[in-house]
Amino acid sequence: MLVITHLYGWSFEDTEHVVAASLVLRQTCRISAEHVPDDTTLIAGPR
């Protein structure tokens, strides 16, 4: 999801909402039917 945030220039909150609404972006991020991570999780970044 961080790549999508950077690619489109969206904020973390915008990325969360758009990915939650888009089946294509969910599949791209391999989230499928799971809960989309919160924007605060995206701010923390990968570990």
Rosetta constraint file for C-alpha pairs under 8 A:
AtomPair CA 1 CA 5 HARMONIC 6.21 0.50
AtomPair CA 1 CA 15 HARMONIC 7.43 0.50
AtomPair CA 1 CA 29 HARMONIC 6.12 0.50
AtomPair CA 1 CA 42 HARMONIC 7.71 0.50
AtomPair CA 2 CA 6 HARMONIC 6.25 0.50
AtomPair CA 2 CA 42 HARMONIC 6.96 0.50
AtomPair CA 2 CA 45 HARMONIC 7.78 0.50
AtomPair CA 3 CA 7 HARMONIC 5.88 0.50
AtomPair CA 4 CA 8 HARMONIC 6.05 0.50
AtomPair CA 4 CA 9 HARMONIC 8.00 0.50
AtomPair CA 4 CA 10 HARMONIC 8.00 0.50
AtomPair CA 4 CA 15 HARMONIC 7.41 0.50
AtomPair CA 5 CA 9 HARMONIC 5.67 0.50
AtomPair CA 5 CA 10 HARMONIC 5.11 0.50
AtomPair CA 5 CA 11 HARMONIC 6.58 0.50
AtomPair CA 5 CA 12 HARMONIC 6.61 0.50
AtomPair CA 5 CA 15 HARMONIC 5.92 0.50
AtomPair CA 6 CA 10 HARMONIC 6.89 0.50
AtomPair CA 10 CA 14 HARMONIC 5.80 0.50
AtomPair CA 10 CA 15 HARMONIC 5.98 0.50
AtomPair CA 11 CA 15 HARMONIC 6.17 0.50
AtomPair CA 12 CA 16 HARMONIC 6.25 0.50
AtomPair CA 12 CA 39 HARMONIC 5.15 0.50
AtomPair CA 12 CA 40 HARMONIC 7.81 0.50
AtomPair CA 12 CA 42 HARMONIC 6.46 0.50
AtomPair CA 12 CA 43 HARMONIC 6.95 0.50
AtomPair CA 13 CA 17 HARMONIC 6.46 0.50
AtomPair CA 13 CA 38 HARMONIC 7.89 0.50
AtomPair CA 13 CA 39 HARMONIC 5.13 0.50
AtomPair CA 14 CA 18 HARMONIC 6.10 0.50
AtomPair CA 15 CA 19 HARMONIC 5.91 0.50
AtomPair CA 15 CA 39 HARMONIC 7.78 0.50
AtomPair CA 16 CA 20 HARMONIC 6.10 0.50
AtomPair CA 16 CA 36 HARMONIC 6.76 0.50
AtomPair CA 16 CA 37 HARMONIC 7.01 0.50
AtomPair CA 16 CA 38 HARMONIC 6.51 0.50
AtomPair CA 16 CA 39 HARMONIC 5.97 0.50
AtomPair CA 17 CA 21 HARMONIC 6.36 0.50
AtomPair CA 18 CA 22 HARMONIC 6.13 0.50
AtomPair CA 19 CA 23 HARMONIC 7.53 0.50
AtomPair CA 19 CA 25 HARMONIC 5.43 0.50
AtomPair CA 19 CA 26 HARMONIC 5.82 0.50
AtomPair CA 19 CA 36 HARMONIC 7.40 0.50
AtomPair CA 20 CA 26 HARMONIC 6.98 0.50
AtomPair CA 20 CA 36 HARMONIC 5.97 0.50
AtomPair CA 22 CA 26 HARMONIC 6.19 0.50
AtomPair CA 23 CA 27 HARMONIC 6.22 0.50
AtomPair CA 23 CA 32 HARMONIC 7.48 0.50
AtomPair CA 24 CA 28 HARMONIC 6.19 0.50
AtomPair CA 25 CA 29 HARMONIC 6.10 0.50
AtomPair CA 26 CA 30 HARMONIC 5.90 0.50
AtomPair CA 26 CA 31 HARMONIC 5.05 0.50
AtomPair CA 26 CA 32 HARMONIC 5.39 0.50
AtomPair CA 27 CA 31 HARMONIC 6.08 0.50
AtomPair CA 27 CA 32 HARMONIC 5.54 0.50
AtomPair CA 31 CA 35 HARMONIC 7.47 0.50
AtomPair CA 31 CA 36 HARMONIC 6.88 0.50
AtomPair CA 37 CA 41 HARMONIC 6.18 0.50
AtomPair CA 37 CA 42 HARMONIC 7.18 0.50
AtomPair CA 38 CA 42 HARMONIC 6.77 0.50
AtomPair CA 39 CA 43 HARMONIC 6.32 0.50
AtomPair CA 40 CA 44 HARMONIC 6.43 0.50
AtomPair CA 41 CA 45 HARMONIC 6.75 0.50
AtomPair CA 42 CA 46 HARMONIC 7.87 0.50
